[in-house]
Amino acid sequence: MIQFFKGAITGAMALILILSIAMPANSQDWGEKIHVHGFISQGYIDSDANNFLGNSKDGTFDFTEIGLNFQTMSGDRTKLGMQILQRNLGEYSSFAIDWANAEYKISDKFSFKAGKIKLPFGLHNQRRDLDLVRTQILLPTGVYNETMRGILNAATGVGLNGYVDSRYRLDYEVVMGSVDVDSDDDFLKSLFPLVFPTATNAGLDIDKIWEAKFTWHSPIEGLRLAYNPGQADITLSGTQSGTNFAFDADVDSKILSLLYTRDNFTLTSERMDMRFLMPTPTKTVKIEPYSWYVGATYRRTDFFEFGLYRSEYFTNKSDKQGNMFKLVGAQDFRAWLKDTCLSLRFDITDNYIVKAEYHRMNGVANLIGIYNPQGYIQNWDLFVLKTTFSF
């Protein structure tokens, strides 16, 4: 019955998309009160060695996103909105309310939100599903890990956002709440082998999480700097040696971001530091993931744009050489993932784009063992194609 319901809703979403495409552009503003927008995208992923979130070594079209969002105003100060998202990437598939909240504008400089709110994680998380706003297909994998997308997408709770309009503007946003984690989430599949190699029935609860972002508009035209702290209280549960267990853990993160735009050129750079701390009866598990990237894009014409980035991710910044993996008989390059990416974007129309991307990879951190039962190759290539229609 659940699968039937999901299929019916997906079909309805596709029907609305088709009708919306067929209607005049202003027809999506139903009654000039409810604004309806959406997108549909289809991608192709091919890797020459390791499987990237699915059977990509043989090439896969399991890379689809369909989204519909609705927004309306209730009075002069209250905005209501939601987005439904169907996402399929490799072996992972989800159908969910991506975000749904009410925002009350207390003043021109301060607003309050309640509901399911996008987390302000880094420069790109809140607009991650909007292909039209960026050049890349896959965002830098260290900071925007695809296996963590489900748990870092949004929290159910409250939020505050606004700005301080002093000599140089300072924007701020804070979101506090909890996250429902899918039992089939890819993050569980990647985390548990690191912490509990022999555990089964993996479970993850995020009872409390908060993320904040402070963005400073510098006196240099086009330059913005951001600081993004966050913290989560989580519970890991499972079964090991026939015994059920549950351990509480703290996760802290901070991201430093730089964004510079000038004419058709954009430069971005971010550094992420995380700390995973979990006391157990025998020891305290401590893991400190670390990542950085630098990237640039340039729009050559209205039709063509290209970009390049270099990203490096380490599962533990105190063990960048992978010595802990070697101690347990694993390959040291499981401790890192170094990614050099070239992206091409073609704007066929204002609403229809095609992208192509090449990644040269060194290491396999963030890859999932159950998708690679034959083992890993250190140096490998990843090719991605994607086309998106938005309205």
C-alpha positions in Angstrom: 0.0 0.0 0.0 2.8 2.4 0.8 4.5 1.7 -2.5 1.2 2.3 -4.3 0.8 5.6 -2.4 4.3 6.7 -3.3 3.7 5.7 -7.0 0.4 7.6 -7.1 1.9 10.7 -5.7 4.9 10.5 -8.0 2.5 10.1 -10.9 0.5 13.1 -9.7 3.7 15.2 -9.5 4.7 14.2 -13.0 1.2 15.2 -14.3 1.4 18.6 -12.6 4.8 19.1 -14.2 3.4 18.2 -17.6 0.4 20.5 -17.2 2.7 23.3 -15.9 4.9 23.0 -18.9 2.0 23.1 -21.2 0.4 26.1 -19.5 1.5 29.7 -20.0 4.2 30.8 -17.7 1.9 32.9 -15.5 -0.5 29.9 -15.0 1.7 28.5 -12.2 0.5 31.4 -9.9 -2.8 29.8 -9.1 -5.3 32.5 -8.4 -2.3 34.9 -8.0 -2.1 33.6 -4.4 -0.4 30.2 -4.5 2.9 30.2 -6.4 3.8 26.8 -7.8 7.3 26.0 -9.1 9.2 22.8 -9.7 11.9 20.9 -11.5 12.6 17.5 -13.0 16.1 16.2 -13.7 17.6 13.1 -15.0 21.3 12.1 -14.7 23.8 9.4 -15.7 26.8 8.3 -13.6 29.7 6.2 -14.8 32.9 5.3 -13.0 35.8 3.2 -14.2 36.5 1.5 -10.9 34.7 2.0 -7.6 30.9 2.1 -7.3 29.7 5.6 -6.3 26.5 5.2 -4.3 25.2 2.4 -6.5 26.3 0.3 -9.5 28.1 3.1 -11.3 30.9 0.9 -12.7 28.4 -0.4 -15.3 26.9 3.1 -15.8 23.6 3.9 -14.2 20.6 6.2 -14.9 19.6 5.9 -11.2 20.0 9.6 -10.7 16.6 11.4 -10.8 15.1 14.3 -8.9 11.5 15.6 -9.2 10.4 18.5 -7.0 7.3 20.7 -6.6 7.1 23.7 -4.2 4.2 25.9 -3.2 4.3 29.3 -1.6 1.7 31.8 -0.5 1.3 34.8 1.7 -1.2 35.0 4.5 -1.5 38.6 5.2 1.4 41.0 4.9 3.8 39.3 7.3 3.3 35.5 7.1 4.7 33.4 4.3 3.7 29.7 4.0 5.6 27.2 1.8 6.5 23.6 1.3 8.4 21.4 -1.2 7.8 17.7 -2.1 10.9 15.9 -3.4 11.4 12.6 -5.0 15.1 11.7 -5.2 16.9 8.7 -6.5 20.7 8.3 -6.4 22.1 4.9 -7.0 20.7 2.5 -4.4 19.2 5.3 -2.3 15.7 6.5 -3.0 13.5 8.8 -1.0 10.1 10.5 -1.3 9.4 13.1 1.3 8.4 16.6 2.2 11.7 18.3 1.7 10.8 21.4 3.7 7.5 22.9 4.9 7.3 25.9 7.2 5.7 29.2 8.1 7.7 32.4 8.3 6.5 35.4 10.2 8.2 38.7 9.4 8.4 40.6 12.7 10.2 43.5 11.1 12.1 44.3 7.9 15.3 43.0 9.6 14.0 40.0 11.6 11.9 36.9 10.9 10.8 33.8 12.8 10.2 30.4 11.2 8.5 27.2 12.4 8.1 23.8 10.7 10.6 21.7 8.7 13.4 24.2 7.9 16.4 23.8 5.6 19.6 23.8 7.6 22.1 26.6 6.9 25.0 24.2 6.4 27.7 25.9 4.3 27.1 28.1 1.3 25.1 25.6 -0.8 23.0 23.3 1.4 19.8 25.3 1.4 19.7 25.5 -2.4 21.3 22.1 -3.1 18.4 20.8 -5.1 18.3 23.9 -7.4 20.5 23.0 -10.5 19.8 26.4 -12.1 21.8 28.3 -9.5 25.1 26.6 -9.9 27.6 25.2 -12.5 28.4 21.9 -10.8 26.4 18.6 -10.8 28.0 17.2 -7.6 29.1 19.8 -5.0 32.5 19.4 -3.5 32.3 15.9 -1.9 34.2 16.7 1.3 31.8 19.4 2.6 28.7 18.3 0.8 28.9 14.5 1.3 26.1 12.8 -0.6 25.8 10.1 2.0 25.0 12.8 4.6 22.5 14.8 2.4 19.5 13.1 4.0 20.4 14.0 7.6 21.7 17.5 6.9 18.8 18.6 4.7 16.4 20.1 7.2 15.3 20.0 10.8 11.8 20.1 12.3 11.7 22.9 14.8 12.1 26.7 14.8 14.4 29.2 13.2 15.4 32.9 13.3 16.9 34.9 10.5 17.6 38.5 9.8 20.4 41.0 9.3 22.2 43.9 11.0 22.5 46.8 8.7 25.6 48.6 10.1 28.3 50.0 7.9 28.8 46.5 6.4 25.8 44.2 6.5 25.8 41.1 8.7 23.2 38.4 7.9 22.4 35.7 10.5 20.3 32.6 10.6 19.8 30.0 13.3 17.8 26.7 13.0 17.0 24.4 16.0 15.1 21.2 16.0 15.3 17.4 15.4 15.8 15.2 12.3 14.0 12.0 11.3 16.5 9.6 9.9 15.5 7.0 7.3 16.6 3.5 8.4 18.0 3.0 4.9 20.0 6.2 4.9 23.4 6.0 3.2 25.1 7.7 6.1 24.3 4.8 8.4 25.8 2.4 5.8 29.0 4.5 5.7 29.3 5.4 9.4 28.7 2.0 11.1 31.6 0.1 9.4 33.9 2.7 10.9 32.6 2.7 14.4 31.0 -0.8 14.8 32.4 -3.0 12.0 30.5 -6.1 13.1 27.2 -4.5 14.1 23.8 -5.1 12.5 20.4 -3.4 12.7 21.9 0.0 12.5 19.9 2.9 13.8 20.4 6.7 14.2 18.3 9.2 16.1 19.0 13.0 16.0 17.0 14.3 19.0 18.5 17.8 18.9 20.4 19.7 16.3 21.2 23.4 15.7 23.0 25.2 12.9 23.8 28.8 12.6 25.3 30.9 9.9 26.7 34.4 10.0 27.6 36.1 6.7 29.5 39.3 6.5 29.3 41.5 3.4 32.9 42.9 3.3 33.9 46.4 2.1 35.4 44.7 -0.9 32.7 44.6 -3.6 31.5 41.1 -4.3 33.3 39.5 -1.3 31.3 37.7 1.4 32.7 35.7 4.4 30.7 33.3 6.5 31.1 31.4 9.7 28.8 28.4 10.3 28.9 26.5 13.6 26.6 23.6 14.5 26.0 20.8 17.0 23.9 17.7 17.2 23.0 15.2 20.0 22.6 11.7 18.4 22.0 8.2 19.5 23.5 5.2 17.6 21.9 1.9 18.1 22.3 -1.6 16.8 23.0 -5.3 17.6 26.4 -6.7 18.2 27.2 -10.3 19.2 23.5 -10.9 19.8 23.2 -7.9 22.2 21.3 -4.7 21.5 23.2 -1.5 22.3 22.6 2.3 22.2 25.2 5.0 22.7 24.8 8.7 22.8 27.2 10.9 20.9 27.9 14.5 20.3 28.7 15.9 16.9 30.2 19.4 16.5 30.9 21.2 13.2 32.2 24.5 12.0 32.5 25.8 8.4 34.5 28.8 7.2 33.3 30.1 3.8 34.5 32.6 1.2 32.4 33.7 -1.8 33.7 36.3 -4.3 31.8 37.4 -7.4 32.9 39.8 -10.1 31.1 40.1 -13.4 31.0 36.6 -14.8 33.6 35.1 -12.4 32.9 33.4 -9.1 35.4 32.1 -6.6 34.4 29.9 -3.6 36.3 28.2 -0.9 35.2 26.4 2.3 36.8 24.6 5.2 34.9 22.1 7.4 36.0 20.7 10.7 33.8 18.1 12.5 34.1 16.2 15.7 32.3 13.0 16.6 32.6 12.0 20.2 30.9 8.9 21.7 31.6 7.4 25.1 31.3 3.6 25.4 31.8 1.2 28.3 35.3 0.4 27.1 36.6 3.6 25.4 35.6 7.0 24.0 35.3 6.9 20.2 36.6 10.2 18.7 36.6 10.9 15.0 37.4 14.3 13.5 36.5 14.6 9.8 38.2 17.5 8.0 37.7 18.9 4.5 38.4 21.9 2.3 37.9 22.9 -1.3 38.6 25.8 -3.6 36.6 26.3 -6.8 36.0 28.8 -9.5 33.4 29.2 -12.3 33.2 31.5 -15.3 30.3 32.3 -17.6 31.7 32.6 -21.1 28.4 33.3 -22.9 24.7 33.2 -22.1 24.8 29.6 -23.4 28.1 28.3 -21.9 29.6 28.2 -18.4 32.5 26.1 -16.9 34.0 25.5 -13.5 36.8 23.8 -11.7 37.3 22.8 -8.1 39.7 20.8 -6.0 38.4 19.1 -2.9 40.1 17.1 -0.2 38.3 15.1 2.6 39.9 13.1 5.5 37.9 10.8 7.8 40.1 11.9 10.7 42.4 14.9 10.6 44.8 13.4 13.1 45.3 10.4 10.8 45.6 11.8 7.2 47.9 9.0 6.2 45.4 6.3 7.0 47.6 4.5 9.6 44.5 3.4 11.6 43.1 1.6 8.6 46.4 -0.2 8.0 46.4 -1.4 11.6 43.1 -3.3 11.0 44.3 -4.7 7.7 42.5 -2.1 5.4 43.9 0.1 2.7 45.3 3.4 3.9 43.5 5.3 1.0 40.2 4.6 2.7 41.1 7.5 5.0 40.8 10.2 2.3 39.1 11.3 -0.9 40.8 13.9 -3.1 38.7 15.1 -6.0 39.6 17.3 -8.9 36.5 18.3 -10.9 35.8 19.9 -14.2 32.2 21.0 -14.9 30.5 22.2 -18.1 27.1 23.8 -18.2 25.0 24.5 -21.3 21.9 26.7 -21.0 19.6 25.5 -23.8 16.8 27.8 -22.7 16.1 29.9 -19.7 14.5 26.8 -18.1 16.4 23.9 -19.6 20.0 23.1 -18.9 22.5 20.3 -19.6 25.6 19.7 -17.6 28.6 17.4 -18.0 31.3 16.7 -15.3 34.5 14.8 -14.9 36.1 13.9 -11.6 39.6 12.6 -11.0 39.5 10.8 -7.7 42.3 9.6 -5.3 41.0 7.7 -2.3 37.6 6.2 -1.4 36.5 7.9 1.9 32.7 8.4 1.9 32.2 5.4 -0.4 30.1 2.6 1.0 31.4 -0.9 1.5 28.3 -2.9 0.6 28.3 -1.3 -2.9 32.0 -2.3 -3.4 32.2 -6.0 -2.2 35.2 -6.7 -4.5 37.3 -4.0 -2.7 38.6 -0.6 -3.7 40.9 1.0 -6.3 42.8 4.1 -5.1 42.8 6.2 -8.3 39.6 6.3 -10.3 37.5 8.4 -12.6 33.9 9.5 -12.4 31.8 10.9 -15.2 28.4 12.5 -14.7 25.8 13.9 -17.0 22.6 15.7 -16.0 19.7 17.6 -17.6 17.2 19.7 -15.7 14.0 21.5 -16.6 12.7 24.1 -14.1 9.6 26.2 -14.1 
